[in-house]
Amino acid sequence: MSIVTNTPKPPYYAVIFTSQKITEDKGYGEMSDKMVELVSKQDGFLGFESARKDLGITVSYWRDEESIKKWKANLEHQEAQKLGKELWYKQYKIRIAKVERDYEL
Amino acid sequence: MSIVTNTPKPPYYAVIFTSQKITEDKGYGEMSDKMVELVSKQDGFLGFESARKDLGITVSYWRDEESIKKWKANLEHQEAQKLGKELWYKQYKIRIAKVERDYEL
């Protein structure tokens, strides 16, 4: 099975979420599982890739900007974003980027 | 110290490199260190972020497409790319994306 996400032919969008977490969990794991389940049902969601060492990187892929905006405004996701700021992250940066080309092995 | 890369105001470019490595090292670690040193000297290079669990994700940031193309064509980097295909990676995908906006905590 492929662990690299199969995305359609560009153009499509990538949201690059880079973060540094605090050490304690404080409910993060549970919320993370819930968000993975929820995001998978969103219209325009194409998949995501995630890895963490000290730094965590999650890249999610989307059909268009509209679907990214709807996901950001989703009420349950809004609650997760609020808790993220208050409890889980020391630092994060989110970059919204238009994938123009891709190639693979 | 910040471990999330300080990038300038968008637009700029991101190269999202997602990979699955083979288990053995086969000279990968040494080459990786060499490439980090070399890429840091390239014109237009803005920084990179990297994490690996099963999946590895490295996102490098660039001023423009021209600087990405020059780095891809760099002779030492070409040799590393060749060895990557032959020895180190089971699978990878590279996506070139234009960062349109960003925000952070």
Backbone of each chain as ProteinMPNN parsed JSONL, in Angstrom:
{"seq_chain_A": "MSIVTNTPKPPYYAVIFTSQKITEDKGYGEMSDKMVELVSKQDGFLGFESARKDLGITVSYWRDEESIKKWKANLEHQEAQKLGKELWYKQYKIRIAKVERDYEL", "coords_chain_A": {"N_chain_A": [[0.828, -1.212, 0.0], [0.412, 2.221, -0.733], [1.929, 4.904, 1.029], [2.297, 7.471, 0.53], [0.3, 10.173, -0.379], [-2.135, 9.779, -2.919], [-2.733, 12.147, -5.116], [-4.779, 14.181, -7.324], [-4.115, 15.263, -10.753], [-2.24, 18.295, -10.872], [-3.62, 21.681, -11.194], [-4.02, 21.866, -7.587], [-4.721, 22.383, -4.084], [-2.476, 22.839, -1.266], [-2.261, 22.667, 2.234], [0.047, 23.587, 4.444], [0.969, 22.693, 7.531], [2.885, 23.472, 10.123], [4.274, 22.668, 13.221], [5.058, 23.095, 16.738], [4.651, 21.224, 19.512], [3.439, 21.356, 22.949], [4.696, 19.417, 25.768], [2.966, 17.761, 27.345], [-0.092, 15.854, 26.845], [-2.858, 16.67, 27.204], [-5.458, 16.122, 26.139], [-5.044, 16.231, 23.44], [-4.503, 14.007, 21.674], [-6.914, 12.603, 21.475], [-8.594, 14.573, 20.348], [-7.231, 14.968, 17.966], [-7.61, 12.511, 16.616], [-10.367, 12.682, 16.265], [-10.566, 14.906, 14.585], [-9.247, 13.974, 12.31], [-11.044, 12.068, 11.447], [-13.241, 13.694, 10.931], [-12.304, 15.587, 9.02], [-11.894, 13.991, 6.848], [-14.38, 13.655, 5.773], [-15.013, 16.002, 4.551], [-16.079, 18.076, 1.868], [-14.164, 18.293, -1.035], [-11.787, 17.603, 0.138], [-8.688, 16.004, -0.274], [-6.813, 14.343, 0.866], [-4.159, 13.602, 3.294], [-0.834, 14.054, 4.669], [1.426, 13.196, 7.24], [3.923, 13.8, 9.724], [6.117, 13.603, 12.558], [8.815, 14.809, 14.465], [10.759, 16.562, 16.46], [9.638, 18.738, 15.463], [6.425, 19.031, 14.068], [4.875, 18.131, 11.026], [2.145, 18.544, 9.011], [0.615, 18.004, 6.014], [-2.153, 18.873, 4.234], [-4.336, 18.14, 1.499], [-6.278, 19.75, -0.986], [-9.13, 20.352, -3.091], [-9.765, 22.973, -3.882], [-9.617, 26.515, -2.989], [-11.975, 27.296, -1.772], [-12.978, 24.994, -0.47], [-11.042, 24.703, 1.502], [-11.497, 26.987, 3.022], [-14.087, 26.493, 3.97], [-13.607, 24.28, 5.611], [-11.943, 25.444, 7.552], [-13.836, 27.067, 8.756], [-15.622, 25.286, 9.855], [-17.581, 24.244, 12.615], [-16.907, 22.375, 14.722], [-14.243, 22.056, 14.14], [-13.366, 24.65, 14.54], [-13.536, 24.806, 17.326], [-11.514, 22.978, 17.982], [-9.333, 24.364, 16.912], [-9.261, 26.574, 18.622], [-8.647, 25.371, 21.113], [-6.19, 24.359, 20.407], [-4.615, 26.68, 20.173], [-4.763, 27.564, 22.826], [-3.953, 25.392, 24.462], [-2.29, 23.286, 23.289], [-0.224, 23.917, 21.454], [3.069, 25.281, 21.214], [3.996, 26.797, 19.239], [3.053, 27.551, 15.889], [2.778, 27.406, 12.291], [0.944, 28.172, 9.417], [0.614, 27.518, 6.055], [-0.819, 28.364, 3.011], [-0.96, 26.976, -0.103], [-0.693, 26.799, -3.661], [-0.546, 23.964, -5.538], [1.426, 23.514, -8.282], [2.817, 21.801, -9.956], [3.834, 18.309, -10.03], [5.824, 15.388, -9.33], [6.95, 11.947, -9.264], [8.431, 8.985, -7.694]], "CA_chain_A": [[0.0, 0.0, 0.0], [1.136, 3.487, -0.803], [1.684, 5.792, 2.163], [2.305, 8.825, -0.012], [-1.069, 10.405, -0.849], [-2.446, 9.9, -4.341], [-3.495, 13.36, -5.399], [-5.055, 14.292, -8.765], [-3.242, 16.112, -11.559], [-2.346, 19.705, -10.479], [-3.509, 22.358, -9.902], [-4.866, 21.665, -6.418], [-4.139, 23.169, -2.997], [-1.852, 22.195, -0.112], [-2.154, 23.454, 3.458], [1.23, 23.1, 5.167], [0.81, 23.043, 8.946], [4.123, 23.137, 10.834], [3.993, 23.005, 14.619], [5.817, 22.587, 17.866], [3.672, 20.964, 20.561], [3.903, 21.251, 24.329], [5.004, 18.013, 26.054], [1.772, 17.044, 27.819], [-1.13, 15.594, 25.851], [-4.024, 17.548, 27.466], [-6.604, 15.841, 25.259], [-4.681, 16.418, 22.028], [-4.607, 12.76, 20.907], [-8.33, 12.32, 21.236], [-9.096, 15.572, 19.397], [-6.576, 14.722, 16.692], [-8.337, 11.402, 15.984], [-11.685, 13.187, 15.887], [-10.402, 15.811, 13.44], [-8.909, 13.15, 11.144], [-12.304, 11.478, 10.999], [-14.106, 14.77, 10.432], [-11.755, 16.219, 7.814], [-12.029, 13.025, 5.754], [-15.732, 13.761, 5.216], [-15.234, 17.331, 3.984], [-16.104, 18.215, 0.416], [-12.94, 18.876, -1.597], [-10.599, 17.073, 0.817], [-8.049, 15.019, -1.145], [-5.922, 13.463, 1.627], [-3.135, 14.32, 4.056], [0.395, 13.354, 5.053], [1.8, 13.734, 8.53], [5.116, 13.249, 10.378], [6.552, 14.451, 13.669], [9.944, 14.523, 15.35], [10.555, 17.698, 17.368], [8.715, 19.533, 14.677], [5.385, 18.277, 13.389], [4.44, 18.673, 9.733], [0.989, 17.901, 8.388], [0.205, 18.655, 4.768], [-3.432, 18.368, 3.728], [-4.522, 18.511, 0.099], [-7.645, 20.201, -1.215], [-9.51, 20.621, -4.482], [-9.759, 24.41, -4.176], [-9.56, 27.394, -1.816], [-13.3, 27.313, -1.153], [-13.099, 23.862, 0.46], [-10.153, 25.01, 2.638], [-12.189, 27.998, 3.841], [-15.202, 25.825, 4.654], [-13.048, 23.455, 6.687], [-11.497, 26.362, 8.616], [-15.018, 27.624, 9.422], [-16.391, 24.188, 10.479], [-17.712, 24.574, 14.049], [-16.097, 21.479, 15.566], [-12.848, 22.374, 13.85], [-13.117, 25.947, 15.21], [-13.285, 24.491, 18.728], [-10.177, 22.366, 18.025], [-8.358, 25.443, 16.667], [-9.206, 27.378, 19.845], [-7.895, 24.595, 22.098], [-4.813, 24.297, 19.91], [-3.946, 27.929, 20.564], [-4.726, 27.72, 24.28], [-3.403, 24.274, 25.244], [-1.439, 22.241, 22.71], [0.918, 24.331, 20.63], [3.97, 26.369, 21.574], [4.204, 27.599, 18.04], [2.726, 26.898, 14.618], [2.666, 28.256, 11.107], [0.1, 27.546, 8.401], [0.846, 28.119, 4.741], [-1.756, 27.899, 1.994], [-0.163, 26.998, -1.327], [-1.289, 26.181, -4.847], [0.381, 23.013, -6.159], [1.44, 23.788, -9.718], [3.278, 20.585, -10.644], [4.36, 17.286, -9.127], [6.363, 14.176, -9.974], [7.153, 10.934, -8.224], [9.143, 7.733, -7.974]], "C_chain_A": [[0.86, 1.259, 0.0], [0.87, 4.322, 0.442], [1.811, 7.256, 1.745], [0.924, 9.035, -0.664], [-1.177, 10.493, -2.369], [-3.308, 11.131, -4.562], [-3.732, 13.448, -6.911], [-4.004, 15.164, -9.461], [-3.355, 17.562, -11.063], [-3.08, 20.513, -11.56], [-4.49, 21.854, -8.841], [-4.172, 22.427, -5.283], [-3.509, 22.305, -1.906], [-1.89, 23.166, 1.055], [-1.031, 22.835, 4.277], [1.147, 23.611, 6.6], [2.045, 22.543, 9.697], [3.961, 23.552, 12.283], [5.001, 22.436, 15.612], [4.809, 22.449, 19.006], [4.294, 21.139, 21.955], [4.1, 19.759, 24.635], [3.776, 17.206, 26.483], [0.724, 16.888, 26.722], [-2.328, 16.539, 25.972], [-5.185, 17.37, 26.489], [-6.303, 15.963, 23.775], [-4.947, 15.172, 21.178], [-6.035, 12.44, 20.5], [-8.902, 13.277, 20.178], [-8.505, 15.345, 18.009], [-7.292, 13.598, 15.92], [-9.699, 11.861, 15.458], [-11.589, 14.07, 14.637], [-10.046, 15.043, 12.167], [-10.184, 12.54, 10.562], [-13.184, 12.529, 10.311], [-13.599, 15.361, 9.113], [-11.949, 15.302, 6.597], [-13.391, 13.105, 5.065], [-15.975, 15.086, 4.5], [-15.189, 17.303, 2.458], [-14.8, 18.875, -0.061], [-11.667, 18.402, -0.932], [-9.996, 15.946, -0.013], [-7.154, 14.03, -0.401], [-4.945, 14.28, 2.449], [-1.958, 13.416, 4.365], [0.9, 14.007, 6.32], [3.045, 13.047, 9.078], [5.496, 14.176, 11.52], [7.846, 13.923, 14.258], [9.861, 15.598, 16.422], [9.474, 18.579, 16.765], [7.658, 18.615, 14.083], [5.039, 18.938, 12.069], [3.237, 17.862, 9.264], [0.655, 18.69, 7.13], [-1.116, 18.046, 4.338], [-3.643, 18.935, 2.328], [-6.002, 18.734, -0.18], [-7.875, 20.54, -2.684], [-9.358, 22.093, -4.833], [-9.751, 25.217, -2.875], [-10.867, 27.394, -1.04], [-13.435, 26.19, -0.121], [-12.174, 24.047, 1.673], [-10.858, 25.982, 3.591], [-13.355, 27.394, 4.614], [-14.711, 24.971, 5.814], [-12.58, 24.337, 7.856], [-12.687, 26.881, 9.429], [-15.901, 26.56, 10.082], [-16.407, 24.352, 12.003], [-16.889, 23.679, 14.976], [-14.603, 21.74, 15.371], [-12.448, 23.701, 14.51], [-12.775, 25.724, 16.688], [-11.879, 23.875, 18.896], [-9.087, 23.43, 17.824], [-8.152, 26.292, 17.919], [-8.373, 26.658, 20.917], [-6.427, 24.463, 21.698], [-4.004, 25.513, 20.348], [-3.739, 28.009, 22.073], [-3.898, 26.646, 24.992], [-2.26, 23.49, 24.605], [-0.172, 22.717, 22.012], [1.74, 25.446, 21.259], [4.028, 27.367, 20.431], [3.654, 26.847, 16.827], [2.714, 27.915, 13.495], [1.865, 27.486, 10.065], [0.309, 28.291, 7.091], [-0.122, 27.516, 3.737], [-1.091, 28.087, 0.631], [-0.869, 26.273, -2.458], [-0.258, 25.268, -5.504], [0.299, 23.167, -7.669], [1.907, 22.589, -10.535], [3.783, 19.585, -9.627], [4.954, 16.161, -9.945], [6.757, 13.202, -8.888], [8.012, 9.76, -8.691], [8.168, 6.609, -7.714]], "O_chain_A": [[1.898, 1.328, 0.658], [-0.277, 4.444, 0.873], [1.477, 8.162, 2.508], [0.445, 8.178, -1.407], [-0.402, 11.196, -3.018], [-4.49, 11.135, -4.221], [-2.981, 12.864, -7.692], [-3.119, 15.725, -8.815], [-4.473, 18.03, -10.848], [-3.154, 20.081, -12.71], [-5.621, 21.472, -9.142], [-3.137, 23.053, -5.509], [-3.952, 21.184, -1.655], [-1.59, 24.349, 0.895], [-1.141, 21.702, 4.746], [1.243, 24.813, 6.848], [2.225, 21.339, 9.882], [3.55, 24.68, 12.555], [5.685, 21.446, 15.353], [4.188, 23.429, 19.417], [5.513, 21.077, 22.115], [3.703, 18.918, 23.829], [3.582, 16.082, 26.02], [0.662, 17.688, 25.789], [-2.764, 17.134, 24.986], [-5.812, 18.342, 26.069], [-7.199, 15.817, 22.943], [-5.539, 15.261, 20.102], [-6.322, 12.065, 19.363], [-9.593, 12.859, 19.248], [-9.191, 15.509, 17.0], [-7.545, 13.724, 14.722], [-10.122, 11.485, 14.366], [-12.432, 13.986, 13.744], [-10.483, 15.407, 11.075], [-10.373, 12.502, 9.347], [-13.781, 12.281, 9.263], [-14.385, 15.603, 8.197], [-12.141, 15.769, 5.474], [-13.542, 12.677, 3.921], [-17.034, 15.276, 3.902], [-14.375, 16.607, 1.85], [-14.397, 19.909, 0.471], [-10.574, 18.752, -1.376], [-10.71, 15.027, -0.417], [-6.774, 12.999, -0.956], [-4.897, 15.504, 2.327], [-2.062, 12.19, 4.331], [0.819, 15.226, 6.47], [3.205, 11.838, 8.913], [5.236, 15.379, 11.47], [7.968, 12.727, 14.524], [8.946, 15.546, 17.243], [8.565, 19.075, 17.43], [7.985, 17.515, 13.635], [4.922, 20.161, 11.993], [3.312, 16.639, 9.138], [0.438, 19.901, 7.183], [-1.199, 16.841, 4.102], [-3.201, 20.038, 2.008], [-6.863, 18.009, 0.318], [-6.967, 20.949, -3.407], [-8.894, 22.44, -5.919], [-9.867, 24.651, -1.788], [-10.874, 27.48, 0.188], [-13.946, 26.412, 0.977], [-12.503, 23.586, 2.766], [-10.817, 25.814, 4.81], [-13.585, 27.739, 5.773], [-15.33, 24.944, 6.878], [-12.806, 23.998, 9.018], [-12.573, 27.107, 10.634], [-16.839, 26.906, 10.799], [-15.361, 24.575, 12.612], [-16.248, 24.168, 15.906], [-13.813, 21.656, 16.311], [-11.321, 23.848, 14.981], [-11.866, 26.35, 17.233], [-11.154, 24.211, 19.832], [-8.049, 23.398, 18.486], [-7.03, 26.681, 18.244], [-7.505, 27.262, 21.548], [-5.538, 24.456, 22.549], [-2.875, 25.396, 20.825], [-2.694, 28.455, 22.547], [-3.228, 26.926, 25.986], [-1.344, 23.068, 25.311], [0.832, 22.006, 21.981], [1.196, 26.425, 21.769], [4.098, 28.581, 20.622], [3.78, 25.625, 16.753], [2.649, 29.123, 13.723], [2.083, 26.292, 9.859], [0.197, 29.515, 7.022], [-0.23, 26.295, 3.627], [-0.711, 29.196, 0.256], [-1.551, 25.27, -2.247], [0.781, 25.734, -5.973], [-0.761, 22.975, -8.266], [1.456, 22.381, -11.662], [4.122, 19.948, -8.5], [4.625, 15.997, -11.12], [6.885, 13.58, -7.724], [8.277, 9.572, -9.878], [8.517, 5.439, -7.875]]}, "seq_chain_B": "MSIVTNTPKPPYYAVIFTSQKITEDKGYGEMSDKMVELVSKQDGFLGFESARKDLGITVSYWRDEESIKKWKANLEHQEAQKLGKELWYKQYKIRIAKVERDYEL", "coords_chain_B": {"N_chain_B": [[14.466, 29.576, 20.859], [13.137, 29.628, 17.597], [11.69, 26.867, 15.901], [10.155, 26.586, 13.754], [10.273, 27.597, 10.422], [11.235, 30.909, 9.617], [9.792, 32.592, 7.183], [9.626, 34.899, 4.407], [7.13, 37.465, 3.663], [4.382, 36.169, 1.797], [3.994, 36.254, -1.859], [5.866, 33.152, -2.118], [7.8, 30.18, -2.82], [7.108, 26.682, -2.152], [8.576, 23.508, -1.823], [7.371, 20.413, -1.546], [8.386, 17.502, -0.267], [7.704, 14.258, -0.049], [8.31, 11.122, 1.364], [9.106, 7.583, 1.414], [11.407, 5.681, 2.958], [13.884, 3.067, 2.369], [14.919, 0.495, 4.716], [17.679, 0.129, 5.437], [20.633, 2.216, 5.751], [22.693, 2.798, 3.79], [24.517, 4.908, 3.079], [22.921, 7.114, 3.093], [22.566, 8.964, 5.292], [24.959, 10.414, 5.458], [25.023, 11.641, 2.928], [22.704, 13.14, 3.133], [23.355, 15.036, 5.133], [25.334, 16.401, 3.724], [23.869, 17.484, 1.595], [22.141, 19.203, 2.983], [23.945, 21.111, 3.865], [24.833, 22.07, 1.399], [22.478, 22.989, 0.102], [21.792, 25.113, 1.655], [23.42, 27.118, 0.816], [22.451, 27.947, -1.589], [21.285, 30.315, -3.965], [18.351, 32.095, -3.352], [17.247, 30.262, -1.66], [15.216, 29.752, 1.165], [14.895, 28.36, 3.504], [14.152, 25.311, 5.421], [11.938, 22.675, 6.553], [11.619, 19.673, 8.391], [10.505, 16.348, 9.039], [10.109, 12.993, 10.26], [8.356, 9.969, 10.449], [6.998, 7.044, 9.81], [6.574, 7.888, 7.346], [8.408, 10.335, 5.588], [8.633, 13.851, 5.623], [9.748, 16.635, 3.986], [9.834, 20.042, 3.717], [10.901, 22.515, 1.652], [11.695, 25.97, 1.25], [11.487, 28.604, -1.104], [12.581, 31.488, -2.971], [11.691, 31.872, -5.616], [10.584, 30.227, -8.702], [12.714, 29.908, -10.435], [15.011, 29.644, -8.792], [14.465, 27.176, -7.625], [14.619, 25.496, -9.848], [17.308, 25.783, -10.549], [18.547, 24.616, -8.327], [17.629, 21.981, -8.578], [19.05, 21.292, -10.841], [21.67, 21.401, -10.025], [24.904, 19.956, -9.929], [26.05, 18.215, -7.919], [23.783, 17.756, -6.455], [22.24, 16.473, -8.359], [23.564, 14.031, -8.51], [22.976, 13.044, -5.96], [20.185, 12.821, -6.23], [20.041, 10.792, -8.121], [21.149, 8.598, -6.721], [19.258, 8.468, -4.71], [16.971, 7.55, -6.09], [17.95, 5.048, -6.883], [18.892, 3.744, -4.561], [17.862, 4.59, -1.949], [15.133, 5.279, -1.604], [11.852, 3.904, -1.352], [9.612, 4.957, -2.311], [8.574, 8.155, -3.486], [7.217, 11.5, -3.553], [7.088, 14.625, -5.13], [6.096, 17.895, -4.775], [5.527, 20.992, -6.236], [4.784, 24.118, -5.128], [3.04, 27.236, -4.937], [3.187, 29.476, -2.375], [0.555, 31.244, -1.141], [-0.631, 32.574, 0.988], [-0.116, 32.994, 4.55], [-0.233, 32.263, 8.073], [0.235, 32.512, 11.657], [0.926, 31.179, 15.0]], "CA_chain_B": [[14.667, 29.631, 19.41], [12.037, 29.135, 16.768], [12.053, 25.756, 15.018], [9.365, 26.78, 12.544], [11.065, 28.501, 9.584], [10.796, 32.272, 9.334], [9.789, 32.876, 5.749], [9.155, 36.27, 4.146], [5.724, 37.647, 3.276], [4.075, 35.541, 0.501], [4.22, 34.903, -2.371], [7.15, 32.479, -2.296], [7.518, 28.803, -3.232], [7.379, 25.552, -1.27], [8.738, 22.199, -2.45], [6.939, 19.416, -0.567], [9.005, 16.221, -0.626], [7.164, 13.213, 0.825], [9.03, 9.921, 0.962], [9.213, 6.394, 2.227], [12.776, 5.183, 2.763], [14.188, 1.674, 2.696], [15.359, 0.422, 6.116], [19.129, 0.334, 5.55], [21.113, 3.577, 5.495], [23.41, 2.815, 2.497], [25.147, 6.197, 2.782], [21.923, 8.182, 3.058], [22.783, 9.977, 6.343], [26.098, 11.249, 5.066], [24.601, 12.461, 1.786], [21.696, 14.069, 3.618], [24.092, 16.129, 5.778], [26.026, 17.14, 2.665], [22.861, 18.241, 0.839], [21.667, 20.291, 3.844], [24.982, 22.135, 3.811], [24.879, 22.618, 0.037], [21.239, 23.711, -0.244], [21.788, 26.358, 2.435], [24.211, 28.132, 0.101], [21.845, 28.255, -2.885], [20.588, 31.585, -4.134], [16.895, 31.99, -3.345], [16.814, 29.303, -0.629], [14.709, 30.496, 2.322], [14.88, 27.517, 4.701], [13.398, 24.077, 5.261], [11.396, 22.01, 7.734], [11.688, 18.25, 8.114], [10.064, 15.421, 10.082], [9.937, 11.643, 9.724], [7.967, 8.792, 11.23], [7.124, 6.061, 8.723], [6.646, 8.777, 6.197], [9.241, 11.52, 5.775], [8.184, 15.053, 4.914], [10.641, 17.782, 4.018], [9.341, 21.163, 2.924], [11.889, 23.586, 1.506], [11.071, 27.221, 0.811], [12.302, 29.257, -2.129], [12.143, 32.817, -3.412], [11.0, 31.805, -6.906], [10.734, 28.969, -9.431], [14.042, 29.867, -11.03], [15.977, 29.109, -7.819], [14.151, 25.741, -7.473], [15.135, 24.819, -11.042], [18.78, 25.761, -10.456], [18.917, 23.617, -7.308], [17.396, 20.656, -9.165], [20.076, 21.044, -11.861], [23.005, 21.401, -9.39], [25.527, 18.664, -10.257], [26.142, 17.339, -6.741], [22.411, 17.388, -6.111], [21.836, 15.489, -9.374], [24.131, 12.743, -8.088], [22.167, 12.614, -4.81], [18.873, 12.418, -6.753], [20.24, 9.505, -8.794], [21.306, 7.591, -5.669], [17.962, 8.381, -4.041], [16.126, 6.658, -6.889], [18.515, 3.701, -6.985], [19.251, 3.079, -3.293], [17.337, 4.997, -0.645], [13.684, 5.47, -1.484], [10.865, 2.982, -1.905], [8.591, 5.77, -2.968], [8.509, 9.557, -3.078], [6.432, 12.412, -4.395], [7.552, 15.995, -4.987], [5.071, 18.844, -5.227], [6.002, 22.375, -6.27], [3.575, 24.898, -4.818], [3.219, 28.663, -4.682], [2.542, 29.869, -1.12], [-0.215, 32.461, -1.407], [-0.841, 33.278, 2.257], [0.272, 32.226, 5.725], [-0.48, 32.883, 9.374], [0.945, 31.72, 12.657], [0.738, 31.414, 16.433]], "C_chain_B": [[13.484, 29.01, 18.666], [12.496, 27.935, 15.927], [11.176, 25.748, 13.754], [10.097, 27.849, 11.723], [10.426, 29.882, 9.42], [10.905, 32.529, 7.846], [9.266, 34.289, 5.538], [7.652, 36.292, 3.827], [5.463, 36.932, 1.944], [3.856, 36.614, -0.569], [5.687, 34.451, -2.331], [6.807, 31.028, -2.629], [7.853, 27.781, -2.148], [7.554, 24.303, -2.124], [8.455, 21.155, -1.371], [7.446, 18.054, -1.035], [8.548, 15.17, 0.389], [7.786, 11.895, 0.414], [8.897, 8.768, 1.942], [10.583, 5.798, 1.918], [12.842, 3.659, 2.927], [14.751, 1.661, 4.12], [16.855, 0.7, 6.291], [19.533, 1.76, 5.196], [21.768, 3.719, 4.122], [23.967, 4.186, 2.103], [24.187, 7.373, 2.772], [22.233, 9.32, 4.035], [23.88, 10.961, 5.978], [25.706, 12.198, 3.925], [23.589, 13.521, 2.225], [22.36, 15.293, 4.275], [24.757, 17.036, 4.736], [25.039, 18.028, 1.895], [22.3, 19.411, 1.66], [22.662, 21.452, 3.797], [24.967, 22.858, 2.449], [23.636, 23.471, -0.282], [21.202, 25.066, 0.461], [22.538, 27.492, 1.737], [23.561, 28.578, -1.204], [21.13, 29.602, -2.864], [19.072, 31.346, -4.158], [16.354, 30.991, -2.335], [16.418, 30.055, 0.629], [14.713, 29.689, 3.615], [14.129, 26.226, 4.443], [12.95, 23.541, 6.611], [11.302, 20.526, 7.419], [11.218, 17.425, 9.301], [9.912, 14.047, 9.447], [9.374, 10.725, 10.791], [8.083, 7.622, 10.262], [7.362, 6.832, 7.437], [7.596, 9.921, 6.536], [8.651, 12.68, 5.004], [9.253, 16.121, 5.081], [10.026, 18.864, 3.144], [10.447, 22.201, 2.855], [11.209, 24.792, 0.878], [12.039, 28.004, -0.065], [11.691, 30.581, -2.562], [11.271, 32.735, -4.658], [11.268, 30.46, -7.597], [12.129, 28.796, -10.009], [15.057, 29.25, -10.069], [15.723, 27.62, -7.546], [14.754, 24.959, -8.639], [16.661, 24.719, -11.018], [19.241, 24.711, -9.449], [18.715, 22.199, -7.861], [18.511, 20.283, -10.147], [21.496, 21.029, -11.295], [23.65, 20.004, -9.508], [25.645, 17.701, -9.072], [24.758, 16.857, -6.314], [21.858, 16.35, -7.098], [22.324, 14.098, -9.002], [23.331, 12.174, -6.909], [20.786, 12.122, -5.267], [18.947, 11.031, -7.4], [20.336, 8.376, -7.754], [20.0, 7.396, -4.896], [17.03, 7.412, -4.758], [16.614, 5.212, -6.842], [18.584, 2.969, -5.647], [18.353, 3.362, -2.1], [15.823, 5.018, -0.51], [12.885, 4.349, -2.109], [9.912, 3.759, -2.785], [8.793, 7.233, -2.567], [7.605, 10.345, -4.015], [6.904, 13.826, -4.093], [6.5, 16.925, -5.573], [5.636, 20.256, -5.146], [4.777, 23.279, -6.171], [3.921, 26.35, -4.517], [2.46, 29.04, -3.41], [1.863, 31.214, -1.33], [-0.483, 33.272, -0.146], [-0.399, 32.391, 3.407], [-0.13, 32.973, 6.986], [0.078, 31.963, 10.444], [0.529, 32.045, 14.083], [2.089, 31.816, 16.986]], "O_chain_B": [[12.926, 27.995, 19.082], [13.562, 27.979, 15.313], [11.431, 24.996, 12.813], [10.496, 28.882, 12.261], [9.237, 30.001, 9.124], [12.007, 32.669, 7.315], [8.548, 34.822, 6.384], [7.007, 35.247, 3.737], [6.269, 37.079, 1.026], [3.564, 37.762, -0.235], [6.609, 35.251, -2.489], [5.628, 30.684, -2.712], [8.757, 27.984, -1.338], [6.772, 24.063, -3.044], [9.207, 21.029, -0.404], [7.004, 17.525, -2.054], [8.963, 15.197, 1.548], [7.794, 11.569, -0.773], [8.617, 8.954, 3.126], [10.883, 5.457, 0.774], [11.967, 3.049, 3.543], [15.031, 2.725, 4.673], [17.246, 1.43, 7.201], [18.847, 2.431, 4.426], [21.449, 4.642, 3.373], [23.897, 4.579, 0.938], [24.585, 8.5, 2.477], [22.174, 10.493, 3.666], [23.747, 12.171, 6.163], [26.014, 13.39, 3.954], [23.617, 14.655, 1.746], [21.98, 16.434, 4.009], [24.743, 18.261, 4.851], [25.342, 19.18, 1.585], [22.017, 20.477, 1.114], [22.275, 22.617, 3.701], [25.074, 24.082, 2.373], [23.751, 24.548, -0.869], [20.656, 26.038, -0.062], [22.321, 28.669, 2.027], [24.062, 29.491, -1.86], [20.469, 29.97, -1.893], [18.582, 30.494, -4.9], [15.14, 30.878, -2.165], [17.174, 30.895, 1.117], [14.555, 30.251, 4.699], [13.534, 26.052, 3.379], [13.492, 23.894, 7.658], [10.943, 20.153, 6.303], [11.504, 17.768, 10.448], [9.625, 13.932, 8.255], [9.867, 10.708, 11.919], [9.203, 7.241, 9.92], [8.196, 6.495, 6.597], [7.583, 10.421, 7.661], [8.217, 12.518, 3.863], [9.618, 16.468, 6.204], [9.732, 18.632, 1.971], [10.884, 22.713, 3.885], [10.277, 24.66, 0.084], [13.241, 28.058, 0.196], [10.476, 30.775, -2.528], [10.253, 33.42, -4.765], [12.078, 29.661, -7.127], [12.66, 27.687, -10.067], [15.875, 28.426, -10.478], [16.665, 26.879, -7.264], [15.331, 23.89, -8.443], [17.233, 23.704, -11.415], [20.215, 23.999, -9.692], [19.546, 21.321, -7.631], [18.872, 19.113, -10.274], [22.435, 20.682, -12.011], [23.007, 18.996, -9.217], [25.371, 16.509, -9.21], [24.581, 15.72, -5.876], [21.101, 15.459, -6.712], [21.603, 13.112, -9.153], [23.044, 10.977, -6.864], [20.278, 11.126, -4.751], [18.042, 10.21, -7.249], [19.69, 7.337, -7.89], [19.681, 6.283, -4.478], [16.386, 6.568, -4.135], [15.818, 4.275, -6.772], [18.372, 1.759, -5.575], [18.099, 2.457, -1.304], [15.291, 4.8, 0.579], [13.17, 3.894, -3.217], [9.471, 3.298, -3.838], [9.149, 7.514, -1.423], [7.28, 9.904, -5.118], [7.097, 14.185, -2.931], [6.071, 16.762, -6.715], [6.16, 20.664, -4.11], [3.866, 23.223, -6.997], [4.955, 26.649, -3.921], [1.234, 28.939, -3.366], [2.517, 32.205, -1.658], [-0.556, 34.5, -0.193], [-0.316, 31.172, 3.258], [-0.341, 34.186, 6.956], [0.36, 30.792, 10.19], [-0.132, 33.052, 14.34], [2.215, 32.074, 18.183]]}, "name": "protein", "num_of_chains": 2, "seq": "MSIVTNTPKPPYYAVIFTSQKITEDKGYGEMSDKMVELVSKQDGFLGFESARKDLGITVSYWRDEESIKKWKANLEHQEAQKLGKELWYKQYKIRIAKVERDYELMSIVTNTPKPPYYAVIFTSQKITEDKGYGEMSDKMVELVSKQDGFLGFESARKDLGITVSYWRDEESIKKWKANLEHQEAQKLGKELWYKQYKIRIAKVERDYEL"}
